[in-house]
Amino acid sequence: MFVATSKDPAADFKVKGFIEGIPSTIDPCVFVDDDGQPYIYTSGAGKGGWGCKLKKDDWSKLDGEMKPMSGFVDFHEAPWVFKYKGKYYMTHSDNHRSNLGGNQLVYAMSDNPLGPWKHCGVYMHPHGEETAHGSIVQFKGKWYAFYHTANYSGTGSLRSVCFDAIDFNPDGTLQVVRNWGTPKGGKSPEISLTKTTKIEAEDFNNGGSHYAYYKRPAEGDIKIETKNGATFLSHMKRKEWVRYSIDVKETGRYAITKKTGRYAITCMVSQNRSGGSFQLAIDGTFVRADKIKVNSATDKWETIEILNIELQPGEHYIEWRSQDGDLNLDWISIAASVNKVPGIIEAEDYDDNGYKFKSGQMGSHKKYRRDQGVAISASKNIIHISNTSNGDWLNYSFDAEAGTYDIKVYAATPKNGRFSLSLQTENGIRYKGICRHS
């Protein structure tokens, strides 16, 4: 890496020298502490950052050895360091995949400019396109987060610089940058597993372009039409989007047959020409890695349901983003998800009517031990049922279309373990057999 200097902050730079000792990395950042000591940080290859002091009188030379720093979680690139009330902050992008909305901006804190660092979480949600780089600076007593989006270009490598105010919590942690607008009417619709909530497409957030919605300048402002008694957003073109705040009241197990502890989101859409598709995101993260295709004929409304979406309690926002074609959106509804076949039934979505030991009445699952319930674990980002014993069992109710099916079970058993699988309809058991893990 080279150092260039100038008396003008935007012109006439001259190369001063090459900084020897920096590994083959990218995204250099320089931070100057209160005592005038400069530091340099770099990153790259989806790995954690490196850091070292620079010589005070010659920033083209290291003052020590460039070393990897510790304590980061999911470090991708784009380090940025600043100081607030005696604490050091390192912001960076994570490895959140492009087909899930792009990198998130996260941060870590330390008592030392070279760490060790403590991961503190996300301060900015994905922007919908590939990478995210950012910085946080103070200007005239206020703090601002600078970052880039690809709204204008629709291409992750063609970026536009944006900035928003950022606030600190009393304990020094960062608040998430609220760049999705505010709910229309001042109150977010409540989402619950016990009801269906319908949001009209035209009731997108307040906040204007780049916050509540994005419409390409060549297309004019966002369009709302009324036709055949329906009011809807019309002619949403490629990479145009709208956002809706929601207030989730509950999640987790739901004790009614066929319904899971997750949500289903249904979109009423139509297309003005064939080949349309869209993506749906919660807090900037797409709920599916692939595009959701619109299959109906032009000018015909179609309901498209996306099942098994996890929503944690609290405030969130839904982003509906057109990806291809020329689409119309009438409404979005959110309700408890129902297991449907053909499809995937997650192991943790068992029927949850409990088990009554005193009366001996069977519920939908057997307790693994009398003092504990079903064990739900996570390993390598896979949520699964664990710690089963001989005689333990689970029931799964689902709706099915008529037809012939192959049933696949994704399981792991030690020591040549085995399990049984039975399929029952309202008329009785249709299949029962013993399965061995291969």
CORLIN-V829517 format. One record per pair of residues at least 4 apart in sequence whose C-alpha atoms are under 8 Angstrom apart, sorted by the first residue. I is the first residue (numbers start at 1). J is the second residue. D is the distance in Angstrom with one decimal. If there is no record, write none. Layout:
I:J:D, I:J:D
This chain:
1:18:5.7, 1:19:5.5, 1:20:7.7, 1:22:7.3, 2:15:6.9, 2:16:7.3, 2:17:5.5, 2:18:4.3, 2:19:5.8, 2:60:7.2, 3:15:5.8, 3:16:5.5, 3:17:5.5, 3:18:6.4, 3:19:7.2, 3:59:7.2, 3:60:5.8, 4:13:5.7, 4:14:5.0, 4:15:4.0, 4:16:5.1, 4:17:7.3, 5:13:5.2, 5:14:5.5, 5:15:6.6, 5:16:6.6, 6:11:7.1, 6:12:5.9, 6:13:4.6, 6:14:6.5, 7:12:7.8, 8:12:6.7, 8:13:7.8, 16:60:7.2, 17:60:5.6, 18:60:6.0, 18:61:7.9, 19:60:4.9, 19:61:5.4, 19:62:7.0, 20:60:7.9, 20:61:6.8, 20:62:7.3, 21:62:7.2, 21:65:7.1, 21:66:6.6, 22:66:6.1, 23:66:7.7, 25:42:6.0, 25:43:5.3, 25:44:5.1, 25:45:7.7, 26:42:5.7, 26:43:5.4, 26:44:5.4, 26:77:7.8, 26:78:8.0, 27:42:5.6, 27:43:6.1, 27:44:7.5, 27:77:7.1, 27:78:5.4, 27:79:6.9, 28:40:6.8, 28:41:5.5, 28:42:4.5, 28:43:7.3, 28:78:7.8, 28:79:7.3, 29:40:5.6, 29:41:5.1, 29:42:6.4, 29:79:6.5, 29:80:5.9, 29:81:7.3, 30:38:6.8, 30:39:5.6, 30:40:4.6, 30:41:6.4, 30:81:7.7, 31:38:5.7, 31:39:5.2, 31:40:6.5, 31:81:6.1, 31:82:6.8, 32:36:5.7, 32:37:5.5, 32:38:4.2, 32:39:6.3, 33:37:5.3, 33:38:6.4, 33:39:8.0, 33:83:7.9, 36:56:7.4, 37:53:7.4, 37:54:7.5, 37:55:7.8, 37:56:6.0, 38:53:6.0, 38:54:5.4, 38:55:7.2, 38:56:6.3, 38:59:7.8, 39:51:7.1, 39:52:5.7, 39:53:4.3, 39:54:5.3, 39:113:8.0, 40:51:5.7, 40:52:5.6, 40:53:6.3, 40:54:6.6, 41:49:6.7, 41:50:5.5, 41:51:4.4, 41:52:6.8, 41:79:6.7, 41:80:7.8, 42:49:5.7, 42:50:5.3, 42:51:6.7, 42:78:7.7, 42:79:6.5, 43:47:6.8, 43:48:6.4, 43:49:4.6, 43:50:6.2, 43:76:7.6, 43:77:5.2, 43:78:6.7, 43:79:6.7, 44:48:7.6, 44:49:7.5, 44:76:6.8, 44:77:5.4, 45:76:7.1, 45:77:7.6, 46:75:6.3, 46:76:4.0, 46:77:6.2, 46:95:7.0, 47:74:7.7, 47:75:5.6, 47:76:5.6, 47:77:7.3, 48:68:6.8, 48:69:6.9, 48:70:7.5, 48:72:6.6, 48:74:7.8, 48:75:5.0, 48:76:6.8, 48:77:7.6, 49:68:5.8, 49:69:6.0, 49:75:7.4, 49:77:7.5, 49:79:7.0, 50:66:6.3, 50:67:5.3, 50:68:4.2, 50:69:5.6, 51:66:5.6, 51:67:5.7, 51:68:6.5, 51:69:6.6, 51:114:6.2, 52:62:6.9, 52:63:7.1, 52:64:6.6, 52:65:6.3, 52:66:4.9, 52:67:6.7, 52:114:7.1, 53:62:6.0, 53:63:5.1, 53:64:6.5, 54:58:7.4, 54:59:5.5, 54:60:7.5, 54:61:6.0, 54:62:4.5, 54:63:4.8, 54:64:7.8, 55:59:5.6, 55:60:7.8, 55:61:5.9, 55:62:5.9, 55:63:5.0, 62:66:7.7, 69:114:6.7, 69:115:6.4, 69:116:6.5, 69:117:7.7, 70:115:6.7, 70:116:5.2, 70:117:6.1, 71:115:7.7, 71:116:5.7, 71:117:4.6, 71:118:5.4, 71:119:6.7, 72:108:6.9, 72:117:6.2, 72:118:6.5, 72:119:5.6, 73:119:6.1, 74:94:5.3, 74:95:6.1, 75:92:6.8, 75:93:6.5, 75:94:5.1, 75:95:6.8, 76:92:7.1, 76:93:5.4, 76:94:4.7, 76:95:5.4, 77:92:5.9, 77:93:5.5, 77:94:7.2, 77:133:8.0, 78:91:7.7, 78:92:5.0, 78:93:6.0, 78:133:5.6, 78:134:7.1, 79:90:6.4, 79:91:5.7, 79:92:4.7, 79:93:7.7, 80:89:8.0, 80:90:5.5, 80:91:5.1, 80:92:6.5, 80:134:7.4, 80:135:5.8, 80:136:7.7, 81:88:7.0, 81:89:5.5, 81:90:4.6, 81:91:6.5, 82:88:6.0, 82:89:5.4, 82:90:6.9, 82:136:7.2, 82:137:7.3, 83:87:5.6, 83:88:4.6, 83:89:6.0, 84:88:6.6, 84:89:7.6, 84:172:7.9, 86:111:7.5, 87:109:6.8, 87:110:6.1, 87:111:5.5, 87:112:7.7, 88:109:5.6, 88:110:5.2, 88:111:6.1, 88:112:6.6, 88:113:5.9, 89:107:6.8, 89:108:5.8, 89:109:4.6, 89:110:6.6, 90:107:5.4, 90:108:5.2, 90:109:6.3, 91:105:7.0, 91:106:5.7, 91:107:4.1, 91:108:6.4, 91:134:7.5, 91:135:7.1, 92:105:5.8, 92:106:5.6, 92:107:6.1, 92:133:7.0, 92:134:7.2, 93:103:5.8, 93:104:5.7, 93:105:4.6, 93:106:6.0, 93:131:7.7, 93:132:6.1, 93:133:6.2, 93:134:7.9, 94:103:5.5, 94:104:5.7, 94:105:6.5, 94:106:6.7, 95:103:5.9, 95:104:7.7, 96:100:7.0, 96:101:7.7, 96:102:5.8, 96:103:4.6, 96:104:6.3, 97:101:6.8, 97:102:5.3, 97:103:6.4, 97:130:7.4, 98:102:4.0, 98:103:6.9, 98:128:7.8, 98:129:6.4, 98:130:4.5, 98:131:7.3, 99:130:7.7, 99:286:7.5, 99:289:5.2, 99:290:7.1, 100:128:7.8, 100:285:5.3, 100:286:4.7, 100:287:7.3, 100:288:7.0, 100:289:5.5, 101:126:5.5, 101:127:6.3, 101:128:4.1, 101:129:5.8, 101:130:6.8, 101:281:7.8, 101:284:6.1, 101:285:5.1, 101:286:5.7, 102:126:5.4, 102:127:6.5, 102:128:5.7, 102:129:5.3, 102:130:4.2, 102:131:5.5, 102:132:7.0, 102:285:7.8, 103:126:5.6, 103:127:7.9, 103:130:6.4, 103:131:5.2, 103:132:5.3, 104:122:6.7, 104:123:8.0, 104:124:6.1, 104:125:5.3, 104:126:4.8, 104:132:6.5, 105:122:5.8, 105:123:5.9, 105:124:5.1, 105:125:6.7, 105:126:7.5, 105:132:6.6, 105:133:7.2, 105:134:7.2, 106:120:7.4, 106:121:5.4, 106:122:4.2, 106:123:5.5, 106:124:7.0, 107:119:6.3, 107:120:5.8, 107:121:6.0, 107:122:6.6, 107:123:7.1, 108:117:5.8, 108:118:5.1, 108:119:4.3, 108:120:5.1, 108:121:7.4, 109:117:5.4, 109:118:5.3, 109:119:6.7, 109:120:7.0, 110:115:5.6, 110:116:6.4, 110:117:4.9, 110:118:6.4, 111:115:7.0, 112:116:7.2, 120:173:7.4, 122:176:6.9, 123:174:6.4, 123:175:6.2, 123:176:4.2, 123:177:6.1, 124:176:5.6, 124:177:5.5, 125:176:7.9, 125:283:6.2, 125:284:5.5, 125:285:7.7, 126:132:7.3, 126:283:7.6, 126:284:4.8, 126:285:6.4, 127:132:7.5, 127:149:6.1, 127:150:7.9, 127:284:6.2, 128:284:6.5, 128:285:7.7, 129:149:7.3, 129:150:6.4, 129:154:7.6, 129:155:6.9, 129:156:5.0, 130:156:5.2, 130:157:7.9, 131:156:6.8, 132:147:7.0, 132:148:6.6, 132:149:7.6, 133:147:5.8, 133:148:6.6, 134:145:6.9, 134:146:5.4, 134:147:4.3, 134:148:7.2, 135:145:5.8, 135:146:5.2, 135:147:6.6, 136:143:6.9, 136:144:5.6, 136:145:4.5, 136:146:6.2, 137:143:5.7, 137:144:5.5, 137:145:6.7, 138:142:5.4, 138:143:4.3, 138:144:6.3, 139:143:6.2, 139:144:7.5, 142:165:7.6, 143:165:6.0, 143:166:5.7, 143:167:7.0, 144:163:6.5, 144:164:5.6, 144:165:4.4, 144:166:5.2, 145:163:5.5, 145:164:5.4, 145:165:6.1, 145:166:5.9, 145:177:7.9, 146:161:7.1, 146:162:5.7, 146:163:4.3, 146:164:6.7, 147:161:5.9, 147:162:5.4, 147:163:6.1, 148:159:5.8, 148:160:5.2, 148:161:4.5, 148:162:5.5, 149:156:7.7, 149:159:5.5, 149:160:5.4, 149:161:6.7, 149:162:7.1, 150:154:5.3, 150:155:5.8, 150:156:5.6, 150:157:7.7, 150:158:6.2, 150:159:4.8, 150:160:6.0, 151:155:8.0, 151:159:8.0, 151:160:7.6, 151:210:7.6, 151:214:7.3, 151:239:7.5, 152:159:8.0, 152:160:7.4, 152:216:6.8, 153:158:6.0, 153:159:7.2, 154:158:7.8, 154:239:6.0, 155:159:7.6, 164:177:7.2, 164:179:7.5, 165:177:7.4, 166:174:7.5, 166:175:6.9, 166:176:7.6, 166:177:5.9, 167:174:6.2, 167:175:5.6, 167:177:7.9, 168:172:5.6, 168:173:5.7, 168:174:4.6, 168:175:5.7, 169:173:5.3, 169:174:6.0, 169:175:6.4, 179:211:5.4, 180:205:7.6, 180:207:7.6, 180:210:7.9, 180:211:4.5, 180:212:5.4, 180:243:6.7, 180:317:7.5, 181:205:5.6, 181:206:5.4, 181:207:4.5, 181:208:7.5, 181:211:5.1, 181:212:5.0, 181:243:7.9, 182:186:7.0, 182:205:5.3, 182:206:5.2, 182:207:6.4, 182:212:7.6, 182:245:6.9, 183:187:5.7, 183:188:5.4, 183:204:7.2, 183:205:4.6, 183:206:6.1, 183:244:6.7, 183:245:5.4, 183:246:7.9, 184:188:7.5, 184:203:6.1, 184:204:6.4, 184:205:5.0, 184:206:5.6, 188:245:5.5, 188:246:4.8, 188:247:5.6, 188:315:8.0, 189:197:7.4, 189:199:7.8, 189:245:7.3, 189:246:5.2, 189:247:5.9, 190:197:7.3, 190:246:6.2, 190:247:4.8, 190:248:5.9, 190:249:6.7, 191:195:7.6, 191:196:7.6, 191:197:6.3, 191:246:6.8, 191:247:5.8, 191:248:4.6, 191:249:5.9, 191:250:7.7, 191:334:7.0, 191:335:7.6, 192:196:7.4, 192:197:7.9, 192:248:6.3, 192:249:5.5, 192:250:5.8, 192:251:7.8, 192:335:7.1, 192:336:7.6, 193:250:6.7, 193:251:7.1, 193:254:7.4, 193:261:7.6, 193:262:7.9, 193:263:7.3, 193:335:6.1, 193:336:4.8, 194:335:7.6, 194:336:7.1, 195:335:6.1, 195:336:7.5, 196:333:6.7, 196:334:5.7, 196:335:4.5, 196:336:7.6, 197:333:5.4, 197:334:5.3, 197:335:6.5, 198:331:6.9, 198:332:5.8, 198:333:4.2, 198:334:6.5, 199:203:6.9, 199:331:5.7, 199:332:5.2, 199:333:6.0, 200:204:8.0, 200:232:7.7, 200:330:6.4, 200:331:4.4, 200:332:6.5, 201:232:5.9, 201:233:6.2, 201:329:6.1, 201:330:5.3, 201:331:4.7, 201:332:6.8, 202:224:6.7, 202:231:7.5, 202:232:6.1, 202:233:6.1, 202:330:7.8, 203:244:7.7, 204:212:6.6, 204:213:7.6, 204:242:6.4, 204:243:5.8, 204:244:5.1, 205:212:4.9, 205:213:7.7, 205:242:7.9, 205:243:6.0, 205:244:5.4, 205:245:6.7, 206:212:5.7, 207:211:5.6, 207:212:5.2, 208:212:5.4, 208:213:6.4, 209:213:5.1, 209:214:5.1, 209:215:7.2, 210:214:5.2, 211:243:7.8, 212:242:5.9, 212:243:5.3, 212:244:7.5, 213:240:7.6, 213:241:5.4, 213:242:4.2, 213:243:6.1, 214:222:7.8, 214:240:5.3, 214:241:5.3, 214:242:6.6, 215:219:6.7, 215:220:7.0, 215:221:6.1, 215:222:5.8, 215:236:7.7, 215:240:5.3, 215:241:7.1, 216:220:6.8, 216:221:7.8, 216:240:6.8, 217:221:7.2, 222:233:7.6, 223:233:5.8, 223:234:5.6, 223:235:7.1, 224:231:6.9, 224:232:5.6, 224:233:4.6, 224:234:5.9, 225:231:5.5, 225:232:5.5, 225:233:6.3, 225:234:6.3, 226:230:5.4, 226:231:4.1, 226:232:6.4, 227:231:6.5, 230:330:7.3, 231:330:6.6, 232:328:6.8, 232:329:5.7, 232:330:4.4, 232:331:7.4, 233:328:5.5, 233:329:5.2, 233:330:6.4, 234:327:6.5, 234:328:4.4, 234:329:6.7, 235:272:7.4, 235:326:5.2, 235:327:5.3, 235:328:5.7, 236:240:6.0, 236:241:7.5, 236:322:6.2, 236:326:5.6, 236:327:5.0, 236:328:6.2, 237:322:6.1, 237:323:7.4, 237:324:6.8, 237:325:6.1, 237:326:4.9, 237:327:6.6, 238:322:5.4, 238:323:4.7, 238:324:4.9, 238:325:6.3, 238:326:7.3, 239:321:6.2, 239:322:5.4, 239:323:5.2, 239:324:7.6, 240:321:5.8, 240:322:5.5, 240:323:7.6, 241:319:6.8, 241:320:5.6, 241:321:4.2, 241:322:6.2, 242:319:5.7, 242:320:5.5, 242:321:6.7, 243:317:6.4, 243:318:5.5, 243:319:4.4, 243:320:6.5, 244:317:5.3, 244:318:5.1, 244:319:6.5, 245:315:7.1, 245:316:5.8, 245:317:4.2, 245:318:6.4, 246:315:5.8, 246:316:5.4, 246:317:5.6, 246:318:7.3, 247:313:7.4, 247:314:5.5, 247:315:4.6, 247:316:6.4, 248:311:7.0, 248:312:6.8, 248:313:4.7, 248:314:5.1, 248:315:6.3, 248:316:7.5, 249:313:5.3, 249:314:6.6, 250:312:7.2, 250:313:5.4, 251:261:5.9, 251:262:6.8, 251:310:7.7, 251:311:6.6, 251:312:6.1, 251:313:6.5, 252:261:4.5, 252:262:7.0, 253:260:6.6, 253:261:4.5, 253:349:7.7, 253:352:6.8, 254:259:6.7, 254:260:5.8, 254:261:5.1, 254:352:6.5, 255:259:7.7, 255:351:6.7, 255:352:4.7, 255:353:5.3, 256:351:7.1, 256:352:7.0, 256:353:7.1, 257:351:5.9, 257:352:7.6, 257:397:6.2, 258:338:5.5, 258:339:5.8, 258:351:6.9, 258:396:7.3, 258:397:4.7, 258:398:5.1, 258:399:7.3, 259:336:6.3, 259:337:5.7, 259:338:4.4, 259:339:6.5, 259:351:7.7, 260:308:7.7, 260:336:6.7, 260:337:5.6, 260:338:6.0, 260:339:7.0, 260:349:5.4, 260:350:7.4, 260:351:7.5, 261:310:7.9, 261:336:7.1, 261:337:7.3, 261:349:6.7, 262:307:7.9, 262:308:5.1, 262:309:5.4, 262:310:5.1, 262:311:7.0, 262:336:6.0, 262:337:5.5, 263:307:6.5, 263:308:5.5, 263:309:5.0, 263:310:6.3, 263:311:7.1, 263:334:6.6, 263:335:5.5, 263:336:4.4, 263:337:4.4, 264:305:6.6, 264:306:5.6, 264:307:4.4, 264:308:5.9, 264:309:6.1, 264:334:5.8, 264:335:5.4, 264:336:5.8, 264:337:4.4, 264:338:7.5, 265:305:5.8, 265:306:5.3, 265:307:6.7, 265:309:7.7, 265:332:6.9, 265:333:5.6, 265:334:4.6, 265:335:6.7, 266:303:6.4, 266:304:5.5, 266:305:4.2, 266:306:6.2, 266:332:5.6, 266:333:5.2, 266:334:6.5, 267:303:5.6, 267:304:5.3, 267:305:6.5, 267:329:7.4, 267:330:7.7, 267:331:6.0, 267:332:4.6, 267:333:6.6, 268:301:6.6, 268:302:5.6, 268:303:4.5, 268:304:6.5, 268:329:6.0, 268:330:5.4, 268:331:5.4, 268:332:6.5, 269:294:7.7, 269:301:5.6, 269:302:5.4, 269:303:6.4, 269:304:7.6, 269:327:7.0, 269:328:5.5, 269:329:4.7, 269:330:6.1, 269:331:7.8, 270:294:7.4, 270:296:7.0, 270:298:6.8, 270:299:6.0, 270:300:5.6, 270:301:4.6, 270:302:6.0, 270:327:5.8, 270:328:5.2, 270:329:6.8, 271:276:6.4, 271:294:7.4, 271:296:7.5, 271:297:7.4, 271:298:5.2, 271:299:6.0, 271:300:7.3, 271:301:7.9, 271:325:7.4, 271:326:5.7, 271:327:4.4, 271:328:6.0, 272:298:5.2, 272:299:5.9, 272:325:7.8, 272:326:5.4, 272:327:6.1, 272:328:7.6, 273:298:5.6, 273:325:6.5, 273:326:6.1, 273:327:8.0, 274:295:7.9, 274:297:7.1, 274:298:6.4, 274:325:6.8, 275:293:7.6, 275:294:7.2, 275:295:7.8, 275:324:6.8, 275:325:5.8, 276:293:6.2, 276:294:5.4, 276:295:7.8, 276:323:7.4, 276:324:4.8, 276:325:4.2, 276:326:6.4, 276:327:6.6, 277:291:6.0, 277:292:5.3, 277:293:4.2, 277:294:5.4, 277:322:6.4, 277:323:5.4, 277:324:5.0, 277:325:6.7, 278:291:5.8, 278:292:5.3, 278:293:6.6, 278:294:7.8, 278:320:7.2, 278:321:5.5, 278:322:4.3, 278:323:4.7, 278:324:6.8, 279:286:6.5, 279:287:7.8, 279:288:7.4, 279:290:7.9, 279:291:5.6, 279:292:5.8, 279:320:6.1, 279:321:5.3, 279:322:6.5, 279:323:6.7, 280:286:5.5, 280:287:6.0, 280:288:7.5, 280:318:7.1, 280:319:5.8, 280:320:4.9, 280:321:6.3, 281:285:4.8, 281:286:3.9, 281:287:5.5, 281:318:5.7, 281:319:4.9, 281:320:6.6, 281:321:8.0, 282:286:6.5, 282:287:6.8, 282:316:6.9, 282:317:5.9, 282:318:4.9, 282:319:6.4, 283:316:6.0, 283:317:5.3, 283:318:6.4, 283:319:7.4, 284:318:7.8, 284:319:6.8, 287:309:7.0, 288:292:7.9, 291:323:7.4, 294:302:7.8, 294:304:7.9, 296:300:6.1, 296:301:7.1, 296:302:6.2, 307:337:5.7, 307:338:7.4, 308:337:5.7, 308:338:7.9, 309:337:7.7, 322:326:8.0, 322:327:7.0, 338:398:7.1, 338:399:7.8, 339:343:8.0, 339:344:7.9, 339:345:6.2, 339:397:7.1, 339:398:4.8, 339:399:6.4, 340:344:7.8, 340:345:7.7, 340:398:5.4, 340:399:4.8, 340:400:5.8, 341:398:6.9, 341:399:6.1, 341:400:4.6, 341:401:6.6, 342:400:6.7, 342:401:7.3, 342:405:7.9, 345:349:7.0, 346:350:7.9, 346:384:7.9, 347:384:6.0, 347:385:6.2, 348:376:6.6, 348:383:7.4, 348:384:6.1, 348:385:6.1, 349:396:7.4, 350:364:7.6, 350:365:7.8, 350:394:6.3, 350:395:5.8, 350:396:5.0, 350:397:7.7, 351:364:5.5, 351:365:7.3, 351:394:7.6, 351:395:5.8, 351:396:5.5, 351:397:6.6, 352:363:7.6, 352:364:5.9, 352:365:7.1, 353:363:5.2, 353:364:5.5, 353:365:7.7, 354:362:7.8, 354:363:4.9, 354:364:6.1, 354:365:6.4, 354:366:7.9, 355:360:8.0, 355:361:6.7, 355:362:5.5, 355:363:4.5, 355:364:7.1, 355:365:6.6, 355:366:6.3, 355:367:7.0, 356:360:5.8, 356:361:5.4, 356:362:6.5, 356:363:7.0, 357:361:6.9, 362:366:7.7, 364:394:6.3, 364:395:5.3, 365:392:7.8, 365:393:5.8, 365:394:4.6, 365:395:6.2, 366:392:5.7, 366:393:5.7, 366:394:6.8, 367:372:6.6, 367:373:5.2, 367:374:6.3, 367:392:7.1, 368:372:6.5, 368:373:6.2, 368:374:6.4, 368:388:6.4, 368:389:6.5, 368:392:5.9, 369:373:7.0, 374:385:7.4, 375:385:5.8, 375:386:5.5, 375:387:6.4, 375:388:7.9, 376:383:7.0, 376:384:5.7, 376:385:4.7, 376:386:6.1, 377:383:5.7, 377:384:5.4, 377:385:6.1, 377:386:6.2, 378:382:5.3, 378:383:4.3, 378:384:6.1, 379:383:6.6, 379:384:7.9, 388:392:6.3, 411:437:7.1, 412:437:6.6, 413:417:5.0, 413:418:7.0, 413:437:6.2, 416:436:7.1, 416:437:6.7, 417:436:6.5, 417:437:6.6, 418:434:7.0, 418:435:5.7, 418:436:4.5, 418:437:6.2, 419:434:5.9, 419:435:5.3, 419:436:6.6, 420:432:7.2, 420:433:5.6, 420:434:4.3, 420:435:5.7, 421:431:7.9, 421:432:5.7, 421:433:5.6, 421:434:6.4, 421:435:7.1, 422:429:7.2, 422:430:7.6, 422:431:5.3, 422:432:4.1, 422:433:6.5, 423:429:6.0, 423:430:5.7, 423:431:5.1, 423:432:6.5, 424:428:5.5, 424:429:4.2, 424:430:5.6, 424:431:7.1, 425:429:6.3, 425:430:7.1
